[in-house]
Amino acid sequence: MDEVEDVLGRLRRYPDVEAANLYAVDAADRLILDVAADTLASAGSGEVAIIGDSYGALTLGAIAAHDLRDVRVHQDLLTGELALANNAKAAGRTDRYTAHPLGPGLLTGATVVLMRLPRALSGLAEIADAIARYAAPGVRIIAGGRDKHLTKSMNDVLGEYFSEVRASLGRQKSRALFVSGPKTVGEPPFPVYERIGELDIEVVAHGAAFSGAKLDIGTRFLLEHLKLMKPDAREAIDLGCGTGILAVALAKARPALRVTGTDQSAAAVASARATVAANGLADRVAVVRDDAMSSAADNSADLVLCNPPFHVGAAVHTGSAIKMFAETGRVLRPGGELWTVYNTHLDYRGVVERMVGRTDVVGRNRKFTVTRSVRGLHDVRQR
């Protein structure tokens, strides 16, 4: 156990936001590892799958405690994938696990699944279906999270796919669920398809994609300003593209424009690519999985659209949005524009102006503010 504590104690969140109130391992991770100990001890090589491991605590903790090999891991967020890779390298265990999409490569033959419960019930449903569909018939799932994020509805969703769902005793405001007995499943419930008539767009969404196949109200408000956005733009980026609605709407409105949608969520990227294909725009809209445009070249875009998050995992924190604004200042060409919609109470205007350039409020309703920021001739990266 000293070895496990040493591994967990050294974990970092990097390249995700790091702050005094944000942690790479929490009580729920420790509880899952503890209550799964006997189950993991009986698992053979290549029989353990881990889903939703935030920064590597479940993966590296299980490997250290039980000398596991050939662990298969799925993390929706790229920052989690990269953090696990960094932490595994620091712990000397990069050869003990492999990363996989949610599907048969992750789950075929798995007898044990450790999982952090996602907050979106649709995301949980897609995961539960995949485990029931592909894992071994005798698979045992140990899923957990912090009490404040757990709901009875999670048990109900899991109960649609498994015959047994029972809860552990609570510990340090965390709880685990023991799930087993996969039921026979029919057609996969995801992705889902929906047509947004007002935009003439077909939307495709996987379970973990923000807002599903619906048009969220922030995006709707930003789209009201589409005609005002830099008219001579040639290259545009939909930053944090979700299901790709902004990217597709922009491409449909500007036939000469090339658009890139970027998101760090694997579910969002899969959704956006399918949305782009469903609307016949694959020749002009590309979708990439990236961490806040980190792979985009300096001075490479004329227009960036962004509906930024204000949560980092389960914590309310503006660090992710600030990171997105900083990258935008780097990626925009001089004279390029950033159009942002955000919850008005966050008051991002000063931050965006400092990191991108002159910023004006161009729209405001009861909940949201839309701003336009213009990249100046100076190098904002030196600010």
N, C-alpha and C positions, 0 to 999 in steps of 0.2 A: 504493500500500500504506500510505502514511502516513495517508490518509483512513480506511482500514479499521481500522488500529490505533487511530486517534483515536475512532472509533465504538465499537469493542470495549472500549477502556479506560474509557469513560464509562458502560458498562452498570451498571444496578442491579437487584437482585432485588425491590425494593419493588413491591407490598405483601406479598410473601412475607417470611419471616423473614430478617433480615440479621444476620450475625455474622462474627467474624474468620475462622472456618474454613469459611464458606459463600461460594461464588463465583457470579457471574452469567455467567461464561464460563470454559471450561476447555480443556485440551489437546485433548480430543476434538472440540470445536467448531472449533478452529483447524485440526486435521487434516482434518476433513471439508471445510472451505472450501478448503484448499490442494489436496487431491487432486481436488476437483470443479471446479477453476478452468477447465480446458479445456472440460469439458462445459457449464458455465454460460455460457461465452463464446459458444457456438454456439446457445444457446437463444433463441427468439424471445419477444416480449412475450406474457405470459399463459401461458407453457408451463412455468413452474417452480412446483412445489408443495413445501411444507416441512411436515414432521410431527414433533411432539414437541420443538419448539424450546423449551428451558427458559425463557429470559428474553429471547430476541430475537437472540442471537449469530449464528445461522445466517441468519435473515431479513435483519437489518440489515447483517451482514457481506457477504452475497451481493449485496444491493442496492448497497452502497457500492462493492464491487469491480467490479461489472459493469453498473452503471447500469440495473438491472432495474426493470421496471414490471409491475403487475398480478400480483404474486406472491400465491399462495394459500396460506394457512397454517391448519393444524389443531393445536391444543394441547389436550390433555385437561384440564389443570388450569386453573382460572380465574385463579389467581395468576400463572401464566405468561402468559395472555392479557393481563391487566392490566399486567404488567411490560413486555411487548412494546409495548403501547400507550403507556405512559409513556416508554419508551426511544425509541420512534419519534418521539414528539412532541419530545423533547429534541434529537433528531438532525435534525428537520425533514423526516421522511420518512413521515408518516402517510398520505400519498396513494399510496404505492407498494405497499401490500399490503392484502389483505382476509382476514378470519377466516371459517372454514367448518367445519361438522361433517364428520366422516369420511364421505365418500360421493361421489356424482357431481359435485356442485358444486365440490368440492375438486380432483378428479382428472381429469375429462373433458378430453381434449386435452393433458394434461401429458406432456411429453417428458423432464423431469428431476424427480426427487424427492430432496430431501435429508432425512435422517431421523436422529434420535437413537434408538438401539435401546431399546425398552422392556424392563424386566426381566422382565415376565410373558410367558411364551411364548404364552399365550392372546391377550394384547393384540397381540403381534407377528403372530399368525396372522390376526386380524381386519384388521389394517392391510395385510398382504400380499395377502389376498384382495381387499380394496377396490382396491388398486393394479392387480392383475392384471385385475380386472373392469372398471375404468373408465378407466384411463390409456391413452395412446397405445400401439399395439403395439410401437413401438420405444423405449419408456420405459427410461431408465437411472436406477438408484437408487444413491445413495451413502449408506450407513447406517453409523453408527459409535458408539463409546462407549469408556468406560474399560476396560482389560483385565480388571480385577477383577470387572466385571459382565458380561463376554462369555462365552458358552458355545458349545460345538460344537452344541448343540441348536438355537441360533438359526440356524445355517447350514442345519440339517436342515429347520426350519420354512420358511425362505425357499425351500429347494429343492423343497418341495411345490407352490409356486406359480410358480417361475421356473426356467428351464433352466440359467442360469449364475449361480453364486455364488462369488466369489473374494475373498480377503483382501488388503489392502494390507500393506506392511511396517509394523511397529509403530513408534510414535514417542511418547516421553514417556508411556509406559504407556497408550497409546491405540491403537486400530486401527479401520480402516474396511473395509467390505465393498462390493464392486462387484456389483450385481445387475441382471440383464437377462433378456429372453426370457420374457415372461409366458405361462404355460400356460393352456389352456382351463379355466375353473372351472365347477363345478356350482352347486347350491343354496348360498347363503351359510351358513357354519358358525356364525354368531352372529346373534341372541342364542340362548343355550341355555336350556332349560326343565327344571326338576326339582321334584318334589313332596317337601316335607319332611313326612313322615307324622306325626311326633310333634307338629308344630305345626299340621297341616292347612293348610299354606301352599304355594301354587304360586310358585316363585321363577324370575325371568327374569334372565339375566345376559349382558352384553356382555363382550368379551374382556378389557378393562382393568379390570373391576370387581373389587375386592378379594375374594378367596376364591371367586370364580365363583358358581355357583348352590348352593354348599354352605353349611352352617351352621358358621361358624367357632367355635372352642371358647370364645373370650372372650364372644361374643354369647350362646352357649348358657348360660354361667354367669350372665350378667346376667339372662337371661330366667327363671332359677330364682327370682328375687326380685320378679317382676312384681306379685304380689299385695300386696307391702308398699309399693309406690310410691304416692305421695300420692293417697289415695282420692277426694278432692274436686276433683281437677284437672279443668279445663275445656279448657285449651289446652296441648298438649305438643309438644315438638320432639325429633326424632331427629337429633342433631348428628353429621355424618359418617355419613350413613345407608347408604352402600354400596348394596346391592341392595334395601334397604327392608325387611328381615326384621323388625327391631325395630319400625319404624313400623307395619307390618301386624299384627304380633302384639299390640301395644298397642291398636290400634284394634279388633281382634277381641275382645279381653278387656274393653274399655270402650266399649260402644256409644254412650255420651253424649259421648265425648271427641273433640275435633278434633285431628288430628295433622299436623304439618308435618315432612317429611323434608328435610334440607338437606345438600348435599355440593358440593365444588368440582370434582369430577371429572365431565366430560361423560358418560363411560361409566357412572358410578355413577348419575347422574340419569336417564339413559335407561333403565337397568336398573330402578331403583326405580319409575319411572312405569309401566313395563310390569308390574312385580310388583304394584303397587297395582291396576292395571286387571284383572289376571288373577284377583285375589281379590275383585273387585266392591266396592272401597272408594274409588273415585274421588270419591265425594260427601263423604267425611270425611277423606281423607288427601291433602294436597297435597305436591308435591316441587319444590324450587327449587334452582337452582345458585347457590351463594353461598359467600363466603369467611368461614367461621367465624361465621355468623349476622350479618354486618356490616349486612345490610339489615333485620334484625328490629328492631322498636321497643323502646325501654326499657320494662321492667316489663310485658312482653306475654305471658309464659308462666308456667304454674304448675309445669311438670315438663319437665326436659330429661334425655334419656338420651344417654350418650356412651361410645363405645369408641374412645379417641383413638389416633392414630398416634404412634410414637416415631421415625419417620424423616422427614427433610426431603429429598426427592429420594433420593439415594444415601447421604447422610450420616446417621449416627445422631445425632439432635438432638431435644431435647424442646421446642423453640421453638414448633412448631405446636400441641402439646397445651396449652402455657401460654396461647397466644393464644385457644384455644377456651375455656379456663376463664375467662379475663378477660371474654370476650364473654358467657359464661353469667351471670356476676355482674351484668352490665348488663341482660340480657334477662329474667331471672327476676323475678317479683313478690316482695315481702316475704313470707316464709313458703313460697316455692316451693322445689322440691327438684331437685337435680342428682344423678342416679345414674350412677356411673362404674365401668367395669371396666378394669383396666390390669395390665400385667405387674408382679408384685409387686416386682421388683428396682428399678423406677423410683421407688417410694415417693413418689407424688404427693400424699399426704394433706396435708402442710403447705402445699403450693402451692395446692391447692384450697380449703383452709380460709381462707387469706389472701385469695383472690380471690372466693370465693363466700360462705362462712359456715361455721358449725360443721359439722364433718365427722366422721362415725363410720364405722368399718369394720364392715360387716354380713355380709361373707362373704370367705372366703379358702380357696383350695385350693393344690395344689402349684405352680401357675404364676401364678394371677391373684388380684387383690384387688378386691372390690366395695365402694364407699363410697357413703354418702348424705350430701349436703351441703345445709344449709338456709340459704336467703338470709335474713339478719337484717333488722331494721327500718331499720338505718343504711344509708348509701349506700356500698357496697363500692367504687365507682369512685374514691372519694377515697383509697383505701388506697395 
